[in-house]
Amino acid sequence: MNFEYIGDRKYGIIAYRNALGKELRLPERLEETIGNSTQPPFMWMDALVGFGQKMPQYRDCVDCKIGNTHIENLPPQFSEMKNIYEDTKKGLIPCLQDYQSKYNISMNFMEAINYVRYKENQHFNVHSDHGFSYICTVSSVMYLNDDYDGGELWFPYFEMSFKPQYGDILLFPSTFIYAHASKPVTRGTKYAAVTMFDYNDAFHDFSKEIPYNAAPNY
């Protein structure tokens, strides 16, 4: 498995390289499947923050969140979303397994996968994934393309930016120390997929999506 530590090794921020192959054509398949859709949740929707608030000055992008409950009830015209989801998860799980083994943790809850699209000048300001409106332990960001400028992942408390390559999967702790931002895209369109992990589903009744038991014993 090809991986590297981002910044100091003790930070626990790891990039798994080429974990999602270009042959998967994930951005193209997303656009072919939901690009023109107006049927929620199988469409690009304005991204929200906190308890369902729209704050474009803080988070300006669109997303489409897909989990087990969605997969089980897919309308026929969106059947390809199941394949997109499974292809994404197939690349993610080995990375999670390796990350768990490095830090002696076991993530038994996996949130739905949130596919995200940023166009020029769109961004997500500094935030932590674990906070007042959500509980999680490990965060993952999957990069589905790299033919754009800008859009770096910035960790302000480590004074560190990460410019992803196509197929990178980044795993890191979710707490406030690991607050991060997606800097504005300056050219092109950025596609990513995000999901969070936790030890169990005790604090996730409102979003129970994927009782994960694939690692190998999330």
Beta strands, then each sheet from edge to edge (+ up, - down):
strand 1: 3-5
strand 2: 14-16
strand 3: 45-46
strand 4: 59-60
strand 5: 62-66
strand 6: 109-110
strand 7: 113-118
strand 8: 123-127
strand 9: 138-143
strand 10: 149-150
strand 11: 153-155
strand 12: 160-162
strand 13: 169-173
strand 14: 180-182
strand 15: 185-187
strand 16: 190-198
strand 17: 210-211
sheet 1: 1+ 2- 13+ 9- 16+ 6- 17+
sheet 2: 1+ 2- 13+ 9- 16+ 7- 5+ 3-
sheet 3: 4+ 8- 14+ 11- 12+
sheet 4: 10+ 15-
end
